[in-house]
Amino acid sequence: MDIKQFKVKPGSEVNLKSYPTGYDGKELNKERAGVLLEESRKQLAEVQDKLYAQNRYSVLIILQAMDAAGKDSAVKHIMSGFNPLGVQVHSFKTPTKTELDHNYLWRHNLALPPRGEIAIHNRSHYENVLVTRVHPEYILNENIPGIDSVDKIKKSFWEDRLEQINAFEKSLAENGTVILKFFLHLSKKEQRKRFLERIDDPSKNWKFEMGDIRERGYWDDYQRYYEEAIGATSKKHAPWFIIPADDKWYTRLAIATIIHDQFEDLSIHYPTLTDTEKADLQKARAQLVNEA
């Protein structure tokens, strides 16, 4: 799988209509993808072990999408190969009062991974230039000085916030955090299908909320703001990948492949011992053998 087809070139304008939402190739099918995904899980587990042992990098994986695009299932199927002791998954909901009393990046800072570990953010700090842009009245809850009405939230406010996010991610990258950002690109037709499945299947009723229908009404706004956010923040040190999401089996394989390839680029390896440390190992081995 050529991951270049998903990667957003830094500095480029993004038109989501030019990106496919489904897989229309002939090389793969659901069964073959399942086999490849299982191989990828094993590879990711091996690399994760080296990541933890090396203790030099941390990894931040961001998943963004419209409702019902499959973020939860992607986490479940792809990340099951990781050792859970080295992975934290954070799903960000509506900010609490305590979170609103801090700047909008505060709660995301708290959820960053330590060296040697992986954090998956199911929704992320990008909600602050997506949901809040569709619903600018939410910004008023942040009590930002000088912003006491929606009329005062100009285009420059969002441009500044995107630059703040760029600075935030650049600082993380420069200090050893590998950032991978995925937008699961779902078609409006497929979202409708999945919503109906949630309504018609009693075992999935709990997944559906009336708010999902209300947000669907802002589909075009969300598409436009995703295009602007992705285009403004896809950087070499923090790339965006636009992943077709209409076929979940393909979505999972694409994400797993990209994560593994990015790990390979880091040349992660087990720590190399010094001659003194190697000599100590032999002494310890001799002592253990003599005990027998």
C-alpha positions as CSV (number, residue, x, y, z in Angstrom):
1,M,0.0,0.0,0.0
2,D,1.4,3.4,-1.1
3,I,0.9,5.7,1.9
4,K,1.8,8.8,-0.2
5,Q,-1.7,8.8,-1.6
6,F,-3.1,9.6,1.9
7,K,-0.5,12.1,3.0
8,V,-1.3,15.8,2.8
9,K,1.6,17.8,1.4
10,P,2.6,20.7,3.7
11,G,1.5,24.0,2.5
12,S,-1.1,22.6,0.0
13,E,-4.7,23.6,-0.2
14,V,-7.1,20.7,0.7
15,N,-10.2,19.9,-1.3
16,L,-11.9,16.9,0.3
17,K,-13.9,16.2,-2.7
18,S,-10.7,15.3,-4.5
19,Y,-10.0,12.5,-2.0
20,P,-11.9,9.2,-2.2
21,T,-14.1,8.1,0.7
22,G,-14.0,4.4,-0.2
23,Y,-11.8,1.8,-1.8
24,D,-12.4,1.0,-5.5
25,G,-9.3,-1.0,-6.3
26,K,-9.0,-4.6,-7.2
27,E,-5.8,-5.6,-5.3
28,L,-7.5,-6.0,-1.9
29,N,-10.7,-7.4,-0.4
30,K,-12.0,-7.6,3.1
31,E,-10.6,-11.1,3.7
32,R,-7.1,-10.2,2.4
33,A,-7.1,-7.0,4.3
34,G,-7.8,-8.9,7.5
35,V,-4.8,-11.1,7.0
36,L,-2.6,-8.1,6.3
37,L,-4.0,-6.2,9.3
38,E,-3.1,-9.1,11.6
39,E,0.5,-9.0,10.2
40,S,0.6,-5.3,10.9
41,R,-0.6,-5.8,14.5
42,K,2.4,-8.1,15.1
43,Q,4.8,-5.7,13.5
44,L,3.4,-2.8,15.6
45,A,3.8,-4.9,18.7
46,E,7.5,-5.5,17.9
47,V,8.2,-1.8,17.2
48,Q,6.3,-0.8,20.3
49,D,8.6,-3.0,22.4
50,K,11.6,-1.2,20.9
51,L,10.0,2.2,21.4
52,Y,9.6,1.5,25.1
53,A,13.1,0.1,25.5
54,Q,14.8,2.9,23.7
55,N,12.8,5.5,25.7
56,R,13.7,8.4,23.4
57,Y,10.5,9.0,21.4
58,S,6.8,9.3,22.4
59,V,4.0,8.9,19.8
60,L,0.8,10.9,19.6
61,I,-1.8,9.5,17.2
62,I,-4.8,11.8,16.5
63,L,-8.1,10.6,15.0
64,Q,-10.6,13.1,13.7
65,A,-13.7,12.5,11.7
66,M,-17.4,13.2,11.3
67,D,-19.7,11.1,13.5
68,A,-19.9,7.4,12.6
69,A,-16.7,7.4,10.6
70,G,-15.3,4.5,12.6
71,K,-12.8,6.1,15.0
72,D,-13.7,3.8,17.9
73,S,-13.5,0.6,15.8
74,A,-10.2,1.7,14.4
75,V,-8.8,2.1,17.9
76,K,-10.2,-1.4,18.8
77,H,-9.0,-3.3,15.8
78,I,-5.6,-1.6,15.1
79,M,-4.3,-1.0,18.5
80,S,-5.2,-4.4,19.9
81,G,-1.7,-5.5,18.9
82,F,-0.1,-3.0,21.3
83,N,0.8,-3.8,24.9
84,P,-1.9,-1.9,26.8
85,L,0.7,-0.9,29.5
86,G,2.4,1.4,26.9
87,V,-0.8,2.9,25.3
88,Q,-3.3,5.4,26.6
89,V,-6.5,6.2,24.7
90,H,-8.2,9.5,25.4
91,S,-11.7,10.4,24.1
92,F,-12.3,14.1,24.4
93,K,-15.9,15.1,25.1
94,T,-17.4,18.5,25.9
95,P,-15.0,20.5,28.2
96,T,-15.8,20.5,31.9
97,K,-15.9,23.7,34.0
98,T,-12.4,23.0,35.3
99,E,-11.1,22.5,31.7
100,L,-12.8,25.7,30.6
101,D,-11.0,27.6,33.4
102,H,-7.7,26.8,31.6
103,N,-6.6,27.5,28.0
104,Y,-8.1,25.1,25.4
105,L,-4.8,23.2,25.0
106,W,-4.5,22.4,28.8
107,R,-6.5,19.2,28.9
108,H,-4.7,17.9,25.8
109,N,-1.3,18.6,27.4
110,L,-2.3,16.5,30.4
111,A,-3.0,13.6,28.0
112,L,0.3,13.6,26.2
113,P,2.4,10.4,26.2
114,P,5.6,10.1,28.1
115,R,8.8,8.9,26.4
116,G,8.5,5.3,25.2
117,E,4.7,5.3,25.1
118,I,1.9,5.9,22.7
119,A,-1.2,8.1,23.2
120,I,-4.2,7.9,21.0
121,H,-6.5,11.0,21.0
122,N,-10.0,10.1,19.8
123,R,-10.9,13.7,18.8
124,S,-8.3,16.2,19.9
125,H,-7.3,19.8,20.2
126,Y,-8.6,20.2,16.7
127,E,-12.2,20.3,18.0
128,N,-11.3,23.8,19.1
129,V,-11.1,24.9,15.4
130,L,-13.9,22.6,14.2
131,V,-16.9,22.3,16.5
132,T,-16.3,25.7,18.0
133,R,-16.1,27.2,14.5
134,V,-19.4,25.7,13.5
135,H,-20.8,26.8,16.9
136,P,-18.8,30.0,17.8
137,E,-21.1,30.6,20.8
138,Y,-19.1,27.8,22.5
139,I,-16.1,30.0,22.5
140,L,-17.8,32.4,25.0
141,N,-17.6,29.6,27.6
142,E,-13.9,30.0,27.6
143,N,-14.1,33.6,29.0
144,I,-11.3,34.8,26.8
145,P,-10.5,38.5,27.4
146,G,-12.0,40.8,24.8
147,I,-14.3,38.0,23.5
148,D,-17.7,38.7,25.1
149,S,-19.9,38.2,22.0
150,V,-19.9,36.1,18.9
151,D,-19.5,39.2,16.8
152,K,-16.0,39.7,18.1
153,I,-14.9,36.3,16.9
154,K,-13.4,37.3,13.5
155,K,-11.6,35.2,10.9
156,S,-8.3,36.3,12.4
157,F,-9.3,34.6,15.6
158,W,-9.3,31.2,13.9
159,E,-6.1,31.9,12.0
160,D,-4.4,32.8,15.2
161,R,-5.7,29.6,16.8
162,L,-4.4,27.5,14.0
163,E,-1.0,29.1,14.4
164,Q,-1.2,28.3,18.1
165,I,-1.8,24.7,17.3
166,N,1.1,24.7,14.9
167,A,3.4,26.1,17.6
168,F,2.1,23.5,20.1
169,E,2.8,20.6,17.8
170,K,6.2,22.0,16.7
171,S,7.3,22.2,20.3
172,L,6.2,18.6,20.9
173,A,8.0,17.3,17.8
174,E,11.2,19.1,18.7
175,N,11.2,17.4,22.1
176,G,10.7,13.9,20.8
177,T,7.0,13.4,20.2
178,V,6.1,11.7,16.9
179,I,2.8,13.2,15.7
180,L,0.5,11.3,13.3
181,K,-2.9,12.9,12.4
182,F,-5.6,10.9,10.7
183,F,-8.8,12.3,9.2
184,L,-11.3,9.5,8.5
185,H,-13.0,10.7,5.3
186,L,-16.6,9.5,5.4
187,S,-19.2,10.2,2.7
188,K,-22.5,11.7,3.7
189,K,-24.3,8.8,2.1
190,E,-22.3,6.3,4.2
191,Q,-22.9,8.3,7.4
192,R,-26.7,8.1,6.7
193,K,-26.4,4.3,6.3
194,R,-24.6,3.9,9.6
195,F,-27.0,6.2,11.5
196,L,-29.9,4.1,10.2
197,E,-28.1,0.9,11.4
198,R,-27.7,2.4,14.9
199,I,-31.4,3.2,15.0
200,D,-32.7,-0.1,13.6
201,D,-30.3,-2.4,15.5
202,P,-31.2,-2.5,19.3
203,S,-27.7,-3.5,20.1
204,K,-26.5,-0.2,18.6
205,N,-29.2,2.1,19.8
206,W,-26.9,3.4,22.6
207,K,-24.5,4.7,20.0
208,F,-27.1,7.1,18.5
209,E,-27.9,10.6,19.8
210,M,-30.2,13.2,18.4
211,G,-27.3,15.6,18.5
212,D,-25.8,13.5,15.7
213,I,-28.6,14.5,13.4
214,R,-28.3,18.1,14.3
215,E,-24.6,18.1,13.5
216,R,-25.2,16.3,10.2
217,G,-27.1,19.4,9.2
218,Y,-23.8,21.3,9.3
219,W,-22.1,18.9,7.0
220,D,-20.9,21.4,4.5
221,D,-19.6,23.7,7.2
222,Y,-17.6,20.9,8.8
223,Q,-16.1,19.9,5.4
224,R,-15.0,23.4,4.8
225,Y,-13.4,23.9,8.2
226,Y,-11.7,20.5,8.0
227,E,-10.2,21.5,4.7
228,E,-8.9,24.8,6.2
229,A,-7.6,23.1,9.4
230,I,-5.9,20.2,7.7
231,G,-4.3,22.5,5.0
232,A,-3.0,24.9,7.6
233,T,-1.5,22.4,10.0
234,S,-0.2,19.5,7.9
235,K,3.6,19.8,8.5
236,K,6.6,17.6,7.9
237,H,6.8,17.1,11.7
238,A,3.1,16.7,12.1
239,P,1.5,15.3,8.9
240,W,-2.1,14.8,8.2
241,F,-3.3,11.6,6.4
242,I,-6.8,11.6,4.8
243,I,-8.1,8.1,5.0
244,P,-11.1,6.7,3.0
245,A,-13.6,5.7,5.7
246,D,-16.6,4.2,3.8
247,D,-15.0,0.7,4.0
248,K,-13.9,0.1,7.6
249,W,-11.6,-2.9,6.7
250,Y,-9.6,-0.6,4.3
251,T,-9.5,2.3,6.8
252,R,-8.0,0.0,9.5
253,L,-5.4,-1.4,7.2
254,A,-4.4,2.0,5.9
255,I,-3.9,3.5,9.3
256,A,-2.0,0.5,10.6
257,T,0.3,0.5,7.6
258,I,1.0,4.2,8.0
259,I,1.8,3.9,11.7
260,H,4.2,1.1,11.0
261,D,5.9,2.9,8.1
262,Q,6.4,6.0,10.2
263,F,7.9,3.9,13.0
264,E,10.3,2.3,10.6
265,D,11.5,5.8,9.5
266,L,12.6,6.5,13.0
267,S,15.0,3.5,13.1
268,I,13.8,2.6,16.5
269,H,16.0,-0.2,18.1
270,Y,16.8,-1.8,21.3
271,P,19.5,0.2,23.3
272,T,23.1,-0.8,22.5
273,L,25.0,-1.8,25.6
274,T,28.5,-0.5,26.4
275,D,31.4,-2.9,26.8
276,T,31.2,-2.4,30.6
277,E,27.5,-3.3,30.6
278,K,28.1,-6.3,28.4
279,A,30.9,-7.5,30.8
280,D,28.5,-7.0,33.7
281,L,25.9,-9.2,32.0
282,Q,28.5,-12.0,31.6
283,K,29.4,-11.7,35.3
284,A,25.8,-12.0,36.2
285,R,25.3,-15.0,33.9
286,A,28.3,-16.7,35.4
287,Q,27.0,-16.1,38.9
288,L,23.6,-17.5,38.1
289,V,25.1,-20.6,36.3
290,N,27.4,-21.3,39.4
291,E,24.3,-21.3,41.6
292,A,23.0,-24.3,39.7
